[in-house]
Amino acid sequence: MHRRILGATGISVSDIALGAMMFGAMGNPDHEDSVRIIHRALDAGINLIDTADVYSAGESEEIVGTAIKARRDDVVLASKFGLPMGEDPNQRGASRRWITRSVENSLRRLGTDHLDLYQLHRPDHETEVGETLSALSDLVQAGKIRAFGSSMFPAETIVEAQWAAERRSTHRFLTEQCMYSILTRRPEASVFPVAQRYDLGVLTFSPLNSGWLSGRANLASSHRASTRPSSYDISSPTGQAKAAAVGKLTALADEAGMTLPQLAIAFVRAHPAVTSVLIGPRTQEQLDSLLPAAELDLTADILDRIDEIVPPGTELDPADNYEATPPAIEHAQLRRRLL
């Protein structure tokens, strides 16, 4: 497993990380099996584990905490906050009130006294970013977190947050976590260049595009399809475009002597802005099938042929980023002048 430095944090992380979203009720409800999967990942050289409070309502953090109890010093532990943890509007977002409460909840579930990386899961359009940075900076000073980052921030919001940190003399976001795959290449157009400009570590998730690049023959029967069936409708225009691209990518992977998932992960690893690729296995078999991608380097010819199938900076389905839609697009009343 190769290592890279996580932006300006100075922390060395494996270039493939273990995403823990599938541990718990959302994916694998067997705690003992999930712990075995985590141990297998650590034994394979993965040292970065990424979870979140919202994953199975905290169950994922509890499973991770159990798994790393005897190996905490060897693990770069990351979690996230900000998505709703209850009906109360104050149990979400990036206010100082919620940050100070949510970090204590995560630390308790994870059974640790600090997080190596604490990330705002999605932009909070209702809280001034300087207030968020101030609260997170206090957690750094208190030793509860070592560094903090953002997730699914557009380029302009990344820049705004960097400027706010400078103006207010606070710590700044040092990482950005974004969705990135062969089928969702939009970060290449703006997020990656901005991240490189500010020396941000970049973590990427969903390299298999929620199953589209998994090699599964029947996507409609996949675990993810049960929660978002419309995203796997191959009769829709976006579904047809994805299916056509997957067919070409499958043929390319076969020609290159690798599986489609391995090609997909190797593609993400190849981008110079990417620090670590999060994989989210639900089973031991899935993990073992993905680990070989850590040693695969794609040739310039293969990368050029991928560009021909899905051009750089483009995406085949804008709805893939459904949880990062700005309020002014999601709510029509914010786009209309009241007469």
C-alpha positions in Angstrom: 0.0 0.0 0.0 1.4 3.4 -1.0 1.4 6.4 1.3 0.9 10.1 0.6 0.9 13.2 2.7 -2.6 14.5 3.4 -2.2 18.1 2.2 -0.8 20.5 4.7 -1.6 18.3 7.7 1.7 16.4 7.4 -0.1 13.2 8.2 0.9 10.1 6.1 -2.1 8.1 4.8 -2.5 5.1 2.6 -3.7 6.1 -0.9 -6.6 3.7 -0.5 -8.8 4.4 2.6 -11.5 2.4 4.2 -14.9 4.1 4.1 -17.2 2.8 6.9 -20.6 3.8 5.6 -21.6 0.2 4.9 -20.9 -1.0 8.5 -24.2 -1.1 10.4 -27.8 -1.1 9.5 -27.2 0.8 6.2 -25.1 -2.1 4.9 -23.7 -4.9 6.9 -25.5 -5.3 10.3 -23.2 -8.0 11.5 -20.8 -6.2 13.9 -18.4 -9.1 14.2 -18.1 -9.5 10.4 -17.7 -5.7 10.0 -14.8 -5.7 12.6 -13.2 -8.6 10.7 -13.4 -6.5 7.5 -11.8 -3.5 9.2 -9.0 -5.7 10.6 -8.4 -7.2 7.1 -8.1 -3.7 5.6 -5.6 -2.6 8.3 -3.6 -5.8 7.8 -3.4 -5.0 4.1 -1.8 -1.6 4.8 -4.8 0.7 4.9 -4.3 3.2 7.7 -7.0 5.7 7.1 -10.6 4.9 8.2 -13.4 7.4 7.4 -16.8 7.3 9.0 -19.5 9.7 10.0 -22.0 10.3 12.8 -24.9 9.9 10.4 -23.9 6.4 9.1 -26.5 4.1 10.6 -27.3 6.7 13.2 -23.9 6.3 14.9 -23.7 2.5 14.6 -20.8 2.7 12.1 -18.7 4.8 14.6 -19.4 2.2 17.3 -18.2 -0.6 15.0 -15.1 1.3 14.0 -14.3 2.1 17.6 -14.6 -1.6 18.6 -12.4 -2.6 15.7 -9.5 -0.2 16.3 -9.5 -0.3 20.1 -6.2 -2.1 20.3 -4.7 -0.4 17.2 -5.7 3.2 17.7 -2.2 4.6 17.4 -1.8 2.9 14.0 -5.0 4.4 12.6 -5.6 7.8 11.0 -9.2 8.2 12.2 -11.6 10.5 10.3 -15.3 11.2 11.0 -17.8 13.7 9.8 -20.7 15.9 11.1 -23.4 18.1 9.8 -26.1 15.9 8.3 -29.3 15.6 10.3 -29.0 13.4 13.4 -32.6 13.9 14.5 -35.8 15.9 13.8 -34.5 18.9 15.8 -33.1 21.6 13.5 -30.3 22.1 16.0 -29.1 18.5 15.5 -27.4 19.2 12.2 -25.3 21.8 10.4 -22.2 23.6 11.4 -23.1 25.9 14.3 -20.8 26.0 17.3 -23.7 24.6 19.4 -23.9 21.5 17.3 -20.2 21.0 16.6 -19.4 21.0 20.3 -22.1 18.4 20.9 -21.6 16.2 17.9 -17.8 15.8 18.4 -18.3 14.6 21.9 -20.9 12.1 20.7 -18.5 10.8 18.0 -15.6 10.5 20.4 -17.8 8.5 22.8 -19.0 6.2 20.1 -15.5 5.7 18.7 -14.0 5.1 22.1 -11.2 7.6 21.6 -10.1 11.0 23.0 -9.3 12.6 19.7 -10.0 12.5 15.9 -7.2 12.9 13.4 -9.6 14.5 10.9 -13.0 16.0 11.5 -15.0 16.9 8.4 -18.1 19.0 7.7 -20.2 16.5 5.8 -21.9 19.1 3.5 -21.9 22.9 3.3 -24.1 24.6 5.8 -25.7 27.5 4.0 -27.3 28.9 7.2 -24.2 29.3 9.3 -21.5 31.9 8.7 -18.4 29.9 7.8 -16.2 32.0 10.1 -18.3 30.8 13.1 -17.7 27.2 12.0 -14.0 27.7 11.6 -13.8 29.3 15.0 -15.6 26.4 16.7 -13.4 23.8 14.9 -10.2 25.8 15.7 -11.2 25.6 19.4 -11.4 21.8 19.1 -7.9 21.7 17.7 -6.7 23.8 20.6 -8.4 21.5 23.0 -6.8 18.5 21.5 -10.1 16.9 20.5 -9.2 16.9 16.8 -5.9 17.2 15.0 -7.2 18.8 11.8 -10.5 19.5 10.1 -11.8 19.5 6.5 -14.8 20.0 4.3 -16.8 17.6 2.1 -18.7 18.3 -1.1 -17.7 21.9 -1.1 -17.8 23.6 -4.6 -14.7 25.5 -5.5 -16.0 28.9 -4.7 -17.0 27.8 -1.2 -13.6 26.3 -0.6 -12.0 29.7 -1.5 -14.5 31.6 0.7 -13.6 29.4 3.7 -9.8 29.8 3.1 -10.2 33.6 3.0 -12.5 33.6 6.1 -9.8 31.7 8.0 -7.2 34.3 7.0 -9.4 37.2 7.9 -10.4 35.8 11.3 -6.9 34.3 12.1 -8.4 30.8 12.7 -7.2 27.4 11.6 -8.4 26.5 8.1 -9.9 23.5 6.3 -7.0 21.3 5.3 -8.8 18.7 3.4 -11.7 18.3 0.9 -13.7 15.1 0.4 -15.6 14.9 -2.9 -17.4 12.4 -5.1 -15.1 11.4 -8.0 -15.1 8.6 -10.5 -14.8 8.0 -14.2 -18.5 8.8 -14.5 -18.4 11.9 -12.2 -15.4 13.9 -13.3 -16.7 17.4 -12.5 -14.1 17.9 -9.6 -11.4 18.0 -12.3 -12.8 21.3 -13.6 -12.5 23.4 -10.5 -12.3 21.7 -7.1 -9.1 19.9 -7.8 -7.2 22.9 -9.1 -8.4 25.0 -6.1 -7.4 22.2 -3.7 -4.0 22.1 -5.1 -3.7 25.8 -4.9 -4.4 25.7 -1.2 -2.5 22.5 -0.5 -5.6 20.6 0.6 -5.5 16.9 1.0 -8.2 15.4 -1.3 -10.2 12.3 -0.2 -12.6 10.9 -2.8 -15.5 8.6 -2.4 -17.7 6.5 -4.6 -15.0 5.5 -7.1 -17.5 2.8 -8.4 -20.2 5.4 -8.8 -22.6 3.7 -6.3 -22.3 0.4 -8.1 -22.3 1.4 -11.8 -18.6 0.5 -12.1 -18.8 -2.5 -9.8 -19.1 -5.0 -12.7 -22.4 -6.2 -11.4 -24.6 -7.5 -14.2 -28.0 -6.6 -12.7 -27.7 -3.2 -11.0 -31.4 -3.2 -10.2 -30.8 -5.9 -7.6 -27.8 -4.1 -5.9 -27.9 -3.0 -2.3 -27.8 0.7 -3.3 -30.6 0.4 -5.8 -33.0 -0.4 -3.0 -32.6 3.2 -1.6 -32.3 5.1 -4.9 -34.0 3.1 -7.6 -34.4 6.0 -10.1 -30.6 6.3 -10.3 -30.4 2.8 -11.7 -33.0 3.1 -14.4 -31.2 2.1 -17.6 -34.2 3.2 -19.7 -33.7 6.9 -18.7 -31.4 9.1 -20.8 -28.7 9.2 -18.1 -29.1 5.5 -17.5 -28.5 4.8 -21.1 -25.5 7.1 -21.2 -24.0 5.3 -18.2 -24.7 1.9 -19.5 -23.0 2.7 -22.8 -20.0 4.1 -21.0 -19.8 1.1 -18.7 -19.8 -1.3 -21.7 -16.9 0.5 -23.2 -15.0 0.7 -19.9 -15.6 -3.0 -19.3 -14.0 -3.9 -22.6 -11.1 -1.6 -21.8 -10.6 -3.2 -18.4 -10.6 -6.7 -20.0 -8.1 -5.6 -22.5 -5.8 -4.2 -19.8 -6.1 -7.4 -17.8 -8.0 -6.1 -14.8 -11.5 -6.0 -13.5 -13.8 -3.0 -14.0 -13.7 -2.0 -10.3 -9.9 -2.2 -10.3 -9.8 0.1 -13.4 -12.2 2.5 -11.7 -10.1 2.8 -8.5 -6.8 2.9 -10.4 -8.2 5.8 -12.4 -9.0 7.9 -9.3 -5.6 7.1 -7.8 -3.9 8.4 -10.9 -5.0 12.0 -10.6 -2.2 14.1 -9.0 -4.7 16.0 -6.9 -6.1 12.9 -5.1 -4.5 11.9 -1.8 -6.6 8.9 -1.0 -9.5 6.9 -2.5 -12.2 5.8 -0.2 -13.6 2.3 -0.9 -16.7 1.2 0.9 -17.0 -2.6 1.0 -19.9 -4.3 2.6 -18.4 -7.7 2.6 -15.0 -9.4 2.9 -15.2 -10.5 -0.7 -15.8 -7.0 -1.9 -12.8 -5.7 0.0 -10.5 -8.5 -1.3 -11.6 -7.8 -4.9 -10.7 -4.1 -4.6 -7.4 -4.3 -2.7 -5.3 -5.2 -5.9 -6.1 -1.8 -7.3 -3.6 -0.4 -4.9 -0.8 -1.7 -7.0 -2.2 -0.9 -10.4 -0.9 2.1 -12.4 -2.7 3.0 -15.6 -0.7 3.8 -18.7 -1.1 7.1 -20.5 -2.8 5.2 -23.4 -5.4 3.8 -21.0 -6.1 7.2 -19.5 -6.4 8.7 -22.9 -9.0 6.1 -23.9 -11.0 6.7 -20.7 -11.0 10.4 -21.7 -12.6 9.4 -25.0 -15.4 7.6 -23.2 -16.0 10.2 -20.6 -14.3 13.6 -21.3 -12.4 15.3 -18.5 -14.4 17.6 -16.2 -17.7 16.1 -17.2 -20.3 13.9 -15.5 -23.0 11.7 -16.9 -25.7 12.3 -14.2 -25.8 15.6 -12.3 -28.2 13.9 -9.8 -25.2 11.8 -8.5 -24.4 14.8 -6.3 -27.9 14.9 -4.9 -27.0 15.8 -1.3 -24.9 18.9 -2.3 -27.6 20.8 -4.2 -27.5 24.5 -3.3 -30.7 25.9 -1.7 -31.3 28.3 -4.5 -31.5 25.4 -7.0 -33.4 23.0 -4.7 -36.1 25.5 -3.5 -37.9 27.4 -6.3 -39.0 30.3 -4.1 -35.3 31.3 -3.8 -35.1 31.7 -7.5 -38.2 33.9 -8.0 -38.7 37.6 -7.3 -41.9 38.1 -5.3 -44.2 40.6 -7.1 
